[in-house]
C-alpha cells in the first residue's frame, strides 16, 4: 500500500515477524521520546527478547506483524487477548512518525484482524496515537490506569468474534 503522496511517498507494508526484526523493535522501545509519549517502561534486552519470543510470538492467539517502509523495519502491530477483550497495540520508530506510516499500517492490520470489538489503551497525553486510532473508527469508552498513568480506553465497535 502506498501512503498518500501528499503526506510522504513511501511503501508501507505489514508482514510476518522475523527474529531479526526484534533488534529494531528493541531499539524503538528504548527511544527516550517514545518512552515519554507512551509512558511504557522499556525492558532490558534479555527480558525484551524473552517476552517477544514467548509471550508474543509464542502465543498462538496473538496476531503480530512487522511494519516495513521499503526494505526497512519501521515497527510492529500486535493484537492479543486480555480476559474477554481483544486489544491492539503498535510501536513505530521515530523516523516513521508523522509520515502516514501509522495510518497505512493500521489500515492494513485492521483488514487482517477482524475481531470486533477491538480495544486500545494509549496514554492519554499521546494525542497523536489517540487521533490515529480515532481516525480508524475507534471510539472513546472511558479511562484505564496503569500504575499512576491514565490511559484512554478506545474501542472499535462491531460484532464480537474470535
Buried (B, 14 or more C-beta within 10 A) or exposed (E): EEBEEEEBEBEBBBEEBEEEBBEBBBBBBBBEEBEEBBBBEBBEEEEBBEEBEEEBBEEEEEBBBBBBBEEEBBBBBBBBEEEEBBBBBBBBBBBBBEBBBBBBBBBBBBEEBEBBBBBBBBBBBBEEBBEBBBEBBBEEBEEEEEEEEBBBBBBBEEEEEE
